[in-house]
Amino acid sequence: MANSIKLFLIIFSFFFLHQLIIFSNGQINVVKGGYWFRDSGLALNDIDSTLFTHLFCAFADLNPQTNQLIVSPENQDSFRRFTSTVQRKNPSVKTLLSIGGGRADRAAYGVMARAPNSRRSFIDSSIRLARELGFHGLDLDWEYPESATDMTNLGILLDEFRAAVNTEARNSGRAALLLTAAVSNSPRVNGLNYPVQSVAKNLDWLNLMAYDFYGPNWSPSQTNSHAQLFDPVSHVSGSDGINSWIQAGVPTRKLVLGIPFYGYAWRLVDANIHGLRAPASGKSNVGSTDDGSMTYSQIRNFIVQNRATTVYNATIVGDYCYSGNAWISYDDNQTVRNKVTYVKGRGLLGYFAWHVAADQNWGLARAASQTWGASSQVM
C-alpha cells in the first residue's frame, strides 16, 4: 500500500511539473534585469549576477555598409567572456546582446529596415553573432525610429526577426534566442506610433525606458523628477507609460519597467526655493557630465559630503536632494522598493536597471531583488 502511494505521488509530481511547463508555455516568470557596458567603470568580473535573472551586454553596432551586426574591436574580449563570467556567480542568469543604444546612428537603422535584403543581412548576422558569443538572446535598442515609415519598417523587421529566430532554433535543435527591445515609456514617441501589433506578437518582452522625462538640458527652467512613477499634474510617468502600452494592446506580462540607477542635477535659481518644480537655470556644476547626469553612487557621495537634505515624495514615488543651489532628482531605496512592489502588483513581467555600474555597493539592485522575492523561471 505504501509503495502504491509513493508511486502515485511520483507520477502526480511528474504530471504537475509537465502541466506547469505547458501552462508557462516556455515563458519567463520574472525579469530582474540590468544593463552593463564596458566603459561603465565596473569590471565584468565584479558584476553581482546573483541579483539578476537577465543581464544585457551593451552595445553591438550596425555596420551601415554591410547592414551586419558587429562588435567593436575594443569590446570583443569582454563580450565574448560576458556569459561565462556572469554565470560563475549565478549559473541560471540569462544574457542578451543589446543592439544600438542612445548614441547609435538612428538613421542607419532606418536605412537598414527599408529593404528585405538589408533586413535579412542584419537579422542573420545578429543571430549568428549572438550564438557565436554565447548569448541567450538579442535586445534591439533603436532610439528612435525617425518617421512613420521607420515605424512601419520596424514592425516588418520584428516579424522577420521572430520568424528567423524560430527557424534557427528548429534547425539547430537549440532553445530559441530571446528577442526583446528597449522602447520609449509610451507607445508614441516624437509624434510617432510604435507598430504595437508586431511588437506585442514578436517580442518576448519590452523594456520600457521609464526615465529621462525631464533633465536640465531639455527642461532647464524647472526642477522635476526624471523617473517618477506617478504624476497627477502632467501624467508623464512610469505608470502612465505602462497604462498606455496596455491600452494600445501589449499584454501586461510582456512589460518590464526601467528603473534608473542615476539622476540629474539642476542649478536652483534661488537656493531657498528647493521643492519639486522649483525654478532652475540649467544643469548644476556638481557633476562632470554634459547633460547633468550623475550615478546613484555619485549622488550618495554628494549627499554625505554636502550634508544635503533628502526628500522622498510619496505622491510621485521619487526622490530628490538639495544643497546650496544644487538640486538632484534620483531613485533611492524606498522608491526602488515601491516601484518593484507596484510592478509586481500590476502583474508586469519585471523590471530592469540602467545601468548596474551606477549602483553603490549593489544597494539598489539588492533592494529591488529582495522586494520582488525569490522567483523561478521556466525557459
Secondary structure, 3 states (H helix, E strand, C coil): CHHHHHHHHHHHHHHHHHHHHHHHCCCCCCEEEEEEEHHHCCCHHHCCHHHCCEEEEEEEEEECCCCEEECCHHHHHHHHHHHHHHHHHCCCCEEEEEEECCCCCHHHHHHHCCCHHHHHHHHHHHHHHHHHHCCCEEEEECCCCCCHHHHHHHHHHHHHHHHHHHHHHHHHCCCCCEEEEEEECCCEECCEECCHHHHHHHCCEEEEECCCCCCCCCCCCECCCCCCCCCCCCCCCHHHHHHHHHHHCCCHHHEEEEEECEEEEEEECCCCCCCCCCEEEEECCCCCCCCCEEEHHHHHHHHHHHCCEEEEECCCCEEEEEECCEEEEECCHHHHHHHHHHHHHHCCCEEEEECHHHCCCCHHHHHHHHHHCCCCCCC
